[in-house]
Amino acid sequence: MKTVRKLIFSTVVRYVGMVVLAFSALFFFIDLVDELQDLGRNGYTLPRALVTCLLMQGQHFYDLFPIALLIGSTLSLARMAQTSEFTILRTGGLGPARALGLLGTLGAFAALLMVLVGNWYVPWSEQQLTLHKAQFSKRQGLNLGSGGTWLRERRATPSGETHLITVNVGSANSQGEFGKVRIFEFDPQGRLLRRLSAQKAHIEAMGSGPTETSATGSVWHLQGVVDTLWLTHDVLDEAAVFEGRQVVRETPLATLDWVSSLTPLVVSASVLPPETMSTFALWRYTQHLASNAQAAQRYEIEFWKKTFYPLVCLVMVALALPFAYLHARAGSMSLKIFGGIMLGISFVLVNHISSHLGLLHQWQPWLAAAAPSAVYLLLSMSVFVWLVRYR
C-alpha cells in the first residue's frame, strides 16, 4: 500500500506542479507586460516592476491552484489509465474506496496548503504589494477614490449619552499610516458636534491598560489637524447670530492624539479588498460592521467563501477521480479530459457567481458560499459511483 500511495501521490504532484508553473509563468508575463507601461514614472524601474509581478503571484496562486489541481489530477489519472497502470493497481487490490481515500488524502493536504496561503501569504503579499506600489504613485499612497472609505463607531459619554463617530479615510500611505482623515461626531439626535480634519494619521494599537478603552482600542496620532467645534446644537440658531455669539470654533493643531475603538486591523480591512483579507480579519470586520449597524453581508459572504474555499480542493480531486476508471481504448479520451476540465472551470465560475447572486438576492452567506461545492461534489461522486458500478 505504501508503494501504491507513493506512486499515485508522486504522479499527481508532478503533473500539478507542472501546471502550476505553467500558469504562474503565463500570468507573470501578462503582469510584466502591463507593468512595463509605467516604467520611468516616479522612479519606477524594471527591477521594481519585477518585484511587483512577484508579489502578484500570491493572489494568482490562490485563485488558480484549484484549477491547476483539477487539470494536473485529471492528466495524471488519465495517463495512468491510458498506460494501464491504474488497471494493474485495481487488479492488485486497489478498490474504489481505497482509491477515493488516497485522492481524498491528497485533497486534504492541498486544502491545508490553501488555508496557509490564503490566511498568511496572500494577505502579506497584498500588503507588501500595496506598500510597494504606493512608493511610486504620484500621491505617494494608495488612493481610495473620491469618497474614500468610511467607518463608524459608537462611544458612550460621561453623561450617559451615546455619540456616533463617523470616520472617513482618503488614502493609505503605508503600514498603519493613512491620509486625508476626517472624523465627525454626532449626538443621539444626529446633530453634528465636532469635526476633526487631519492630513495624516498613524494608528497604534493600545496594549492592556487600566481602562477598558485602552485594553481594546487604539490611538490615532493625527498630524496637521483642524479641530472644528460647534458651540450650539442648532445650526439655525438665529439668536446666536444676531447676538454676535460664536457658533463655530476652529482650532488648528500640529498634532493630536485621538483614542478610538477602531483598531489598525479594522481600518486596514476597510481599505483592502475583501478578497485579499484573511479569514480572521474578515470575521473581525464583519463583527465591527454588525455592531455599528452597517451592511456586512458582502464581507460575511466573503468570510464563508474563504472558509469553504479549501474544500474546493476536495471537489477538484473528486472531479478528477472518475477519469482513472475510463477505458482509454474506447476512444475520445482527449475529448473526455477536455470535458472534465471544462466542468471544473464551470465550477469555479459558478463559485464566483454564487457570491454575487447571494448578495443580490439576500441569501444566507454560508449557503451562497457552500452551495456550489456541495452540488459539484455530489455530481462527481455520482459519476464515480456510476462508472465503478456499470463500467
C-alpha positions as a printed NumPy array, in Angstrom:
array([[  0.   ,   0.   ,   0.   ],
       [  2.91 ,   2.335,   0.704],
       [  4.227,   1.784,  -2.834],
       [  0.797,   2.47 ,  -4.333],
       [  0.422,   5.639,  -2.29 ],
       [  3.88 ,   6.827,  -3.322],
       [  3.175,   6.135,  -6.996],
       [ -0.169,   7.947,  -7.086],
       [  0.978,  10.888,  -4.946],
       [  4.214,  11.435,  -6.897],
       [  2.432,  11.237, -10.255],
       [ -0.331,  13.651,  -9.288],
       [  2.026,  16.101,  -7.545],
       [  4.364,  16.131, -10.547],
       [  1.604,  16.945, -13.011],
       [  0.013,  19.519, -10.695],
       [  3.402,  21.175, -10.203],
       [  3.95 ,  21.465, -13.946],
       [  0.502,  23.021, -14.439],
       [  1.094,  25.492, -11.586],
       [  4.436,  26.524, -13.082],
       [  2.843,  26.987, -16.493],
       [  0.048,  29.155, -15.106],
       [  2.49 ,  31.169, -12.949],
       [  4.777,  31.844, -15.898],
       [  1.836,  32.912, -18.06 ],
       [  0.419,  35.338, -15.512],
       [  3.883,  36.659, -14.625],
       [  4.393,  37.521, -18.294],
       [  0.95 ,  39.194, -18.528],
       [  1.586,  41.227, -15.354],
       [  5.041,  42.252, -16.569],
       [  3.681,  43.487, -19.904],
       [  1.081,  45.511, -18.001],
       [  3.672,  46.987, -15.618],
       [  6.052,  47.963, -18.448],
       [  3.672,  50.807, -19.287],
       [  4.622,  52.593, -16.049],
       [  8.4  ,  52.305, -16.426],
       [ 10.217,  55.617, -15.927],
       [  7.386,  57.234, -13.96 ],
       [  8.247,  58.392, -10.439],
       [ 11.407,  56.261, -10.356],
       [  9.649,  53.044, -11.37 ],
       [ 12.374,  50.828, -12.864],
       [ 12.463,  47.325, -14.35 ],
       [ 13.724,  45.604, -11.13 ],
       [ 10.897,  47.231,  -9.2  ],
       [  8.413,  46.077, -11.83 ],
       [  9.741,  42.534, -11.439],
       [  9.232,  42.786,  -7.658],
       [  5.658,  43.942,  -8.289],
       [  4.976,  40.966, -10.547],
       [  6.465,  38.559,  -7.999],
       [  4.227,  39.946,  -5.248],
       [  1.19 ,  39.485,  -7.509],
       [  1.864,  35.767,  -7.806],
       [  0.5  ,  35.078,  -4.322],
       [ -3.063,  36.039,  -5.243],
       [ -2.726,  34.354,  -8.636],
       [ -1.616,  31.115,  -6.989],
       [ -4.529,  31.22 ,  -4.552],
       [ -7.041,  31.761,  -7.361],
       [ -5.587,  29.287,  -9.85 ],
       [ -4.425,  26.428,  -7.649],
       [ -7.802,  24.603,  -7.619],
       [ -7.898,  24.69 , -11.436],
       [ -4.262,  23.549, -11.591],
       [ -5.11 ,  20.746,  -9.153],
       [ -8.008,  19.636, -11.336],
       [ -6.02 ,  19.737, -14.582],
       [ -2.961,  18.049, -13.07 ],
       [ -5.006,  15.343, -11.344],
       [ -7.056,  14.694, -14.475],
       [ -3.998,  14.426, -16.716],
       [ -2.115,  12.174, -14.279],
       [ -5.023,   9.79 , -13.658],
       [ -5.963,   9.683, -17.347],
       [ -2.33 ,   8.962, -18.201],
       [ -2.24 ,   6.12 , -15.66 ],
       [ -5.45 ,   4.722, -17.154],
       [ -4.098,   5.001, -20.696],
       [ -0.883,   3.141, -19.841],
       [ -2.875,   0.519, -17.866],
       [ -1.029,   1.414, -14.633],
       [ -4.276,   2.097, -12.825],
       [ -5.777,  -1.115, -14.226],
       [ -2.853,  -3.079, -12.763],
       [ -3.318,  -1.316,  -9.42 ],
       [ -7.012,  -2.249,  -9.435],
       [ -6.109,  -5.851, -10.237],
       [ -3.665,  -5.814,  -7.333],
       [ -6.404,  -4.867,  -4.861],
       [ -6.851,  -1.089,  -5.151],
       [-10.593,  -0.836,  -4.673],
       [-12.755,   2.247,  -5.321],
       [-13.   ,   3.138,  -1.629],
       [ -9.238,   2.947,  -1.158],
       [ -8.622,   4.987,  -4.327],
       [-11.1  ,   7.562,  -3.107],
       [ -9.334,   7.644,   0.256],
       [ -5.92 ,   8.198,  -1.368],
       [ -7.212,  11.036,  -3.526],
       [ -9.089,  12.439,  -0.533],
       [ -5.869,  12.491,   1.495],
       [ -4.124,  14.32 ,  -1.318],
       [ -7.028,  16.769,  -1.476],
       [ -6.83 ,  17.314,   2.286],
       [ -3.14 ,  18.245,   2.027],
       [ -3.987,  20.603,  -0.825],
       [ -6.765,  22.154,   1.286],
       [ -4.313,  22.694,   4.148],
       [ -1.949,  24.418,   1.72 ],
       [ -4.789,  26.686,   0.61 ],
       [ -5.54 ,  27.588,   4.236],
       [ -1.923,  28.582,   4.846],
       [ -1.612,  30.529,   1.606],
       [ -4.99 ,  32.273,   1.903],
       [ -4.659,  33.308,   5.545],
       [ -0.988,  34.203,   5.757],
       [  0.855,  34.507,   2.466],
       [ -1.83 ,  36.249,   0.362],
       [ -2.612,  38.994,   2.957],
       [  1.116,  39.558,   3.476],
       [  1.89 ,  39.703,  -0.251],
       [ -1.056,  42.021,  -0.951],
       [  0.009,  44.294,   1.893],
       [  3.577,  44.393,   0.61 ],
       [  2.288,  44.973,  -2.923],
       [  0.2  ,  47.917,  -1.737],
       [  3.15 ,  49.475,   0.095],
       [  5.484,  48.794,  -2.83 ],
       [  3.221,  50.399,  -5.428],
       [  2.416,  53.328,  -3.119],
       [  6.088,  54.374,  -3.215],
       [  5.886,  55.12 ,  -6.937],
       [  2.439,  56.66 ,  -7.204],
       [  2.013,  60.392,  -7.75 ],
       [  0.241,  60.815,  -4.435],
       [  2.675,  58.61 ,  -2.562],
       [ -0.088,  56.423,  -1.28 ],
       [ -2.98 ,  54.171,  -2.175],
       [ -5.812,  56.312,  -3.444],
       [ -9.189,  55.116,  -2.183],
       [-11.263,  57.079,  -4.68 ],
       [-13.086,  60.364,  -4.394],
       [-15.211,  59.205,  -1.469],
       [-12.536,  57.249,   0.403],
       [-13.595,  54.599,   2.884],
       [-15.99 ,  55.135,   5.784],
       [-16.025,  53.616,   9.27 ],
       [-18.346,  54.017,  12.206],
       [-18.279,  53.501,  15.944],
       [-20.46 ,  54.338,  18.935],
       [-18.995,  55.953,  22.022],
       [-20.544,  56.417,  25.445],
       [-20.03 ,  59.819,  27.082],
       [-19.679,  60.501,  30.837],
       [-23.208,  61.954,  30.806],
       [-24.619,  58.608,  29.667],
       [-25.328,  59.585,  26.065],
       [-24.15 ,  57.532,  23.094],
       [-22.454,  59.543,  20.375],
       [-21.985,  58.308,  16.832],
       [-18.476,  58.681,  15.399],
       [-18.04 ,  58.533,  11.621],
       [-14.519,  58.375,  10.168],
       [-13.53 ,  58.955,   6.55 ],
       [-10.086,  57.855,   5.285],
       [ -8.987,  59.233,   1.928],
       [ -5.752,  57.334,   1.25 ],
       [ -3.473,  54.661,   2.675],
       [  0.161,  55.768,   2.779],
       [  1.977,  52.868,   4.436],
       [  1.694,  50.332,   7.229],
       [ -0.686,  51.878,   9.777],
       [ -0.478,  55.342,   8.192],
       [ -3.384,  56.977,   6.396],
       [ -4.012,  60.34 ,   4.756],
       [ -6.902,  62.782,   4.409],
       [ -8.634,  61.705,   7.594],
       [-11.906,  63.297,   8.679],
       [-13.678,  62.458,  11.938],
       [-17.283,  63.512,  12.617],
       [-19.032,  63.274,  15.993],
       [-22.835,  63.337,  16.243],
       [-25.115,  63.458,  19.268],
       [-28.027,  60.996,  19.794],
       [-30.32 ,  63.32 ,  17.781],
       [-27.963,  63.195,  14.786],
       [-26.647,  66.751,  15.184],
       [-23.023,  67.431,  14.319],
       [-20.935,  68.352,  17.352],
       [-17.319,  68.143,  16.253],
       [-15.195,  67.575,  13.194],
       [-11.503,  66.701,  13.067],
       [ -9.664,  67.109,   9.756],
       [ -6.12 ,  65.747,   9.585],
       [ -3.612,  65.477,   6.779],
       [ -2.127,  62.253,   8.159],
       [ -2.911,  59.708,  10.841],
       [ -0.785,  56.95 ,  12.321],
       [ -2.842,  54.302,  14.111],
       [ -1.223,  52.482,  17.005],
       [ -2.923,  49.634,  18.847],
       [ -3.06 ,  50.121,  22.598],
       [ -1.952,  47.35 ,  24.927],
       [ -3.578,  46.307,  28.139],
       [ -4.206,  49.258,  30.356],
       [ -6.137,  50.343,  33.419],
       [ -9.238,  51.241,  31.434],
       [-11.429,  49.21 ,  29.174],
       [-10.894,  51.572,  26.253],
       [ -7.147,  51.249,  26.337],
       [ -7.383,  47.495,  26.511],
       [ -9.392,  47.139,  23.326],
       [ -8.85 ,  50.355,  21.383],
       [ -6.15 ,  52.277,  19.597],
       [ -4.611,  55.724,  19.464],
       [ -4.779,  57.798,  16.288],
       [ -1.785,  60.142,  16.116],
       [ -3.168,  62.931,  13.936],
       [ -0.942,  65.459,  12.132],
       [ -1.943,  68.747,  10.537],
       [ -5.245,  68.886,  12.424],
       [ -8.11 ,  71.361,  12.214],
       [-10.46 ,  70.892,  15.178],
       [-13.915,  72.324,  14.393],
       [-16.324,  72.522,  17.333],
       [-19.994,  73.511,  17.088],
       [-20.779,  75.55 ,  20.198],
       [-24.535,  75.38 ,  19.654],
       [-26.557,  72.31 ,  18.791],
       [-28.858,  74.182,  16.438],
       [-27.129,  75.223,  13.229],
       [-30.032,  77.658,  12.586],
       [-29.699,  79.394,  15.926],
       [-30.741,  82.877,  14.751],
       [-30.48 ,  84.342,  18.238],
       [-26.815,  83.422,  18.459],
       [-26.174,  85.02 ,  15.077],
       [-27.953,  88.287,  15.89 ],
       [-26.311,  88.496,  19.288],
       [-22.912,  88.006,  17.729],
       [-22.107,  84.905,  19.726],
       [-19.597,  82.444,  18.284],
       [-21.327,  79.408,  16.736],
       [-18.336,  77.519,  15.319],
       [-14.788,  77.454,  16.645],
       [-11.861,  76.215,  14.571],
       [ -8.56 ,  75.384,  16.221],
       [ -5.52 ,  74.45 ,  14.112],
       [ -3.221,  71.937,  15.804],
       [  0.087,  70.463,  14.722],
       [ -0.633,  67.086,  16.361],
       [ -3.477,  65.498,  18.276],
       [ -3.939,  62.048,  19.847],
       [ -7.445,  60.653,  19.425],
       [ -8.479,  57.475,  21.242],
       [-10.804,  55.15 ,  19.334],
       [-12.082,  51.597,  19.304],
       [-11.181,  51.384,  15.603],
       [ -8.074,  49.208,  15.628],
       [ -5.443,  49.06 ,  12.852],
       [ -6.864,  45.68 ,  11.805],
       [-10.343,  47.152,  11.265],
       [ -9.043,  50.174,   9.348],
       [ -6.774,  48.044,   7.152],
       [ -9.695,  45.711,   6.469],
       [-11.81 ,  48.628,   5.252],
       [ -9.01 ,  49.722,   2.9  ],
       [ -8.087,  46.369,   1.351],
       [-10.43 ,  44.44 ,  -0.948],
       [-12.237,  41.644,   0.935],
       [-10.726,  39.031,  -1.4  ],
       [ -7.234,  39.777,  -0.028],
       [ -8.152,  39.58 ,   3.676],
       [ -7.538,  36.639,   5.965],
       [-10.417,  34.677,   7.453],
       [ -9.78 ,  36.136,  10.913],
       [ -9.653,  39.703,   9.56 ],
       [-12.93 ,  39.151,   7.717],
       [-14.567,  37.81 ,  10.863],
       [-13.353,  40.75 ,  12.95 ],
       [-14.502,  43.252,  10.358],
       [-17.962,  41.688,   9.988],
       [-18.357,  41.83 ,  13.765],
       [-17.411,  45.503,  13.703],
       [-19.884,  46.272,  10.909],
       [-22.704,  44.358,  12.598],
       [-22.125,  46.07 ,  15.952],
       [-22.332,  49.501,  14.276],
       [-25.453,  48.774,  12.198],
       [-23.586,  48.748,   8.875],
       [-24.165,  46.437,   5.921],
       [-21.921,  43.409,   6.408],
       [-23.375,  40.837,   4.014],
       [-20.642,  41.303,   1.394],
       [-17.943,  40.585,   3.963],
       [-19.968,  37.764,   5.527],
       [-20.248,  36.049,   2.143],
       [-16.515,  36.537,   1.586],
       [-15.825,  35.138,   5.071],
       [-17.811,  31.966,   4.41 ],
       [-16.41 ,  31.729,   0.893],
       [-12.883,  31.904,   2.304],
       [-13.824,  29.342,   4.95 ],
       [-15.171,  26.84 ,   2.419],
       [-12.621,  27.627,  -0.317],
       [-10.092,  24.971,   0.81 ],
       [-12.836,  22.373,   0.347],
       [-12.701,  23.226,  -3.355],
       [ -9.534,  21.119,  -3.499],
       [-11.525,  18.084,  -2.399],
       [-14.109,  18.814,  -5.077],
       [-11.385,  19.071,  -7.724],
       [ -9.754,  15.719,  -6.923],
       [-13.24 ,  14.185,  -6.748],
       [-13.959,  15.523, -10.257],
       [-10.654,  14.062, -11.497],
       [-11.062,  10.601,  -9.947],
       [-13.61 ,   9.235, -12.482],
       [-11.038,   9.645, -15.272],
       [ -8.977,   6.849, -13.745],
       [-11.875,   4.474, -14.461],
       [-12.42 ,   5.466, -18.093],
       [-11.418,   2.99 , -20.766],
       [ -8.65 ,   4.678, -22.74 ],
       [ -9.009,   2.315, -25.679],
       [-12.675,   3.173, -26.089],
       [-11.689,   6.361, -27.932],
       [-12.402,  10.068, -27.371],
       [-10.156,  10.156, -24.306],
       [ -8.898,  13.67 , -25.135],
       [-12.462,  14.88 , -25.549],
       [-13.429,  13.405, -22.191],
       [-10.464,  15.043, -20.474],
       [-11.351,  18.362, -22.085],
       [-14.932,  17.966, -20.883],
       [-13.768,  17.262, -17.34 ],
       [-11.532,  20.327, -17.319],
       [-14.362,  22.497, -18.631],
       [-16.585,  21.076, -15.895],
       [-14.041,  22.166, -13.29 ],
       [-13.753,  25.626, -14.833],
       [-17.535,  25.905, -14.791],
       [-17.404,  25.095, -11.07 ],
       [-15.004,  27.994, -10.461],
       [-17.275,  30.332, -12.419],
       [-20.37 ,  29.168, -10.54 ],
       [-18.493,  29.538,  -7.261],
       [-17.715,  33.181,  -8.075],
       [-21.168,  33.955,  -9.443],
       [-22.872,  32.409,  -6.409],
       [-21.465,  35.046,  -4.081],
       [-22.783,  37.869,  -6.29 ],
       [-26.193,  36.214,  -6.558],
       [-26.268,  35.741,  -2.8  ],
       [-25.51 ,  39.429,  -2.296],
       [-28.151,  40.439,  -4.833],
       [-30.938,  38.168,  -3.546],
       [-30.056,  38.414,   0.16 ],
       [-29.258,  34.71 ,   0.563],
       [-27.757,  33.294,   3.715],
       [-23.986,  33.94 ,   3.457],
       [-22.984,  30.375,   4.343],
       [-25.473,  28.971,   1.823],
       [-24.191,  31.166,  -1.012],
       [-20.621,  30.08 ,  -0.247],
       [-21.199,  26.344,   0.294],
       [-23.863,  25.509,  -2.311],
       [-21.577,  25.206,  -5.409],
       [-19.1  ,  22.94 ,  -3.593],
       [-21.867,  20.687,  -2.301],
       [-23.568,  20.403,  -5.716],
       [-20.397,  19.638,  -7.673],
       [-19.111,  17.231,  -5.035],
       [-22.4  ,  15.32 ,  -5.223],
       [-22.175,  15.34 ,  -9.02 ],
       [-18.624,  13.977,  -9.08 ],
       [-19.432,  11.25 ,  -6.561],
       [-22.487,  10.244,  -8.578],
       [-20.397,   9.893, -11.751],
       [-17.737,   7.971,  -9.831],
       [-20.291,   5.504,  -8.415],
       [-21.893,   5.052, -11.844],
       [-18.53 ,   4.329, -13.509],
       [-17.497,   1.843, -10.821],
       [-20.811,   0.002, -10.873],
       [-21.735,  -0.037, -14.576],
       [-18.458,   0.478, -16.469]])
